[in-house]
Amino acid sequence: MSISEASKELGVSTKTLRRWADDGKIKFERSPTNQRRFYLSDIKRIIPRDIDQVDARITINYARVSSHDQKADLIRQAQVLEAFSASKGWQFETIQDLGSGLNYQKKGLKKLLKRILSGEVGRLVITHKDRLLRFGAELVFAMCEEFDTEVVIVNKSSEELTFEQELVTDMIELVTVMSARMYGARSHKNKKLIENISLAVEASK
């Protein structure tokens, strides 16, 4: 497509489309007469969303761990996300959350979802899919797609768990939450129960 045809299809000026092309946001080829030509497939893919919109809106880094004992891991996770976003030149904020991946009521998660629904988040960055939620992450991803929020998973394959490993992790998280509610998160009974469960899991391997 010519630049005039492509700009008309996208509903932007030729000046804007030329700037996007120069910035590498959309591919193009040069014709024998040195005119820009754009791929129809790219134009159709871009139509639902404004390329500049993603960069103009904020990038949210979301980091989560399950318990207070993993606070150091939470800090490292946030540092990885921030270094990644900074290397891309994105304007970002970081939300840190503490709680089970089975808990949908976490303060940070609720804040994240509220901001996505407001339309102000252009990009969500997480280290692994299960850092968002153990179950239900796909629903959040569908919400992101609806509100034109790009999802970036930094490590897509380095933390692959077997079904059995995921089941054990989920059970420990579930018992941790229930025990904390019954005895208090810092109580001796709670810590002893979690310790015994962890020992039983290790012994069964």
Protein Blocks (a to p, Z undefined) as FASTA:
>chain_A
ZZklmmmmnopafklmmmmmmnopaccdddfkopacddfklmmmmmmpcfklmmmpccdd
ddddfbfklmmmmmmmmmmmmmmmmmnopacdddddeddfkbckbfklmmmmmmmmnopa
fbdcdfbfklmpmghjlmmmmmmmmnopacddfblmlmcccfklmmmmmmmmmmmmmmmm
mnopkbmklmmmmmmmmmmmmmmZZ
